[in-house]
Amino acid sequence: MHHNAEQIARDFISIQTKKAMAKLKKKGRKLGRPQFGFRYVDGVPTERADQMKVLGRMIELRSLGKNCNKIMTILNEEKQPTVTGKPWTRTGVALILSRHPMDMD
């Protein structure tokens, strides 16, 4: 199969990127975004007070029987911040709640 120059360049960059990421991971570097409510400090997940407050509110509303659409509406009405500063979405709320336990103990 013949590769054109652009494809060869893309393949080379892909290989180099994968090698660099593997090297960082081997050194213990955390790759990717941490869970909502946390940030990495020297490679260790550390709580973010601002996001933990929002997460606590989400869990509280869920324990009161609110669905993701209602939680989204309440968070937006309360002007609770998202990571990006954009309004909350049902999908965003559902994703965060799926990754966290229902209690904060």
N, C-alpha and C positions, 0 to 999 in steps of 0.2 A: 504494500500500500504506500502510495506517495504522500508525503506530508509537505504542505507548503511551509514557507519560512515563518509565517505567523503561528502556525500550529506548533512548530518546533520550538519557537520562543516561549509559547504558553506552557508547553510540556516542561521545558527547562525551569521556568519560574516556579511551576507547581512542585517539582522535585526539590528545588532549593528551599522553598517555603516549608515543605513537609519536614525536611531535614532540620531546619532551624527550629521549628516548633517542637520536634522530638527532643532536640538538644536542651531546649528550655524546660520541657517537662521533666527530663531526666535530672536536671538540676533542682527540681522541686518547685519551679515557677508555676503558679496557678494560671491556667489559660481559660479564657472565656469570662463571661459576666457572672458575678456572684448572685446568689438568690436574693430576691427582694427582701430588704431588711438588713442586708449585710454588705460589707465592702472588704477588700483585702488590705491588710496592713502587714507588710513584710511577709506576704504569702499566707497569712493566717486570717480566716474569716472573722470579722469583727462587726458587732452590731452597729447599725446606724439608728440613732434615737429617733430621728424624724420619720424614717420608714417603718420602724418598729411600732410607732404610735398608730400609723395608718393600718398596718397589718393587724394590730390588736383590735382596731375598730372593725375591720373586715370580719375577723373571727367572732367578735361580739355580735355583729349583725347576723352572721350565719347561724350562730347558736340561738338567736331569736327566731329562726325559721325563714329569714329573708333569702330570696333567690339572688342569683348573680345580677340580674337586671335591676332589682330593687337596691342592692348594695351599690351598684354603679351609680344609680340616680342619687342616692344619699351621699356618697362620697363627693360627687360633683356639686351637689347643693351645699355641702359643708366646705367646699373649696379645698378638699384634701389633695395634697400634691402627688402627681405621678413622677416617675423618674425623668420623663421628657418634658414635663410641664404642660402636656396636652390633657384634655379631659379623659376620665376613666372610660374604658369600654367594657362590655360584658365579658369579652374574651380575655382581656387583661386581668380582670377580677378572678375569673374562673381559673386561669393559669396559675396565678399566685396562690389561691386557696388550695389548688391541687398539689402544690409543692410544700405546703406547710401543714403541721398538725393542727387539729381543731382547738387545742388548748395551748397556752403559752407557759405552762408550769414546767 
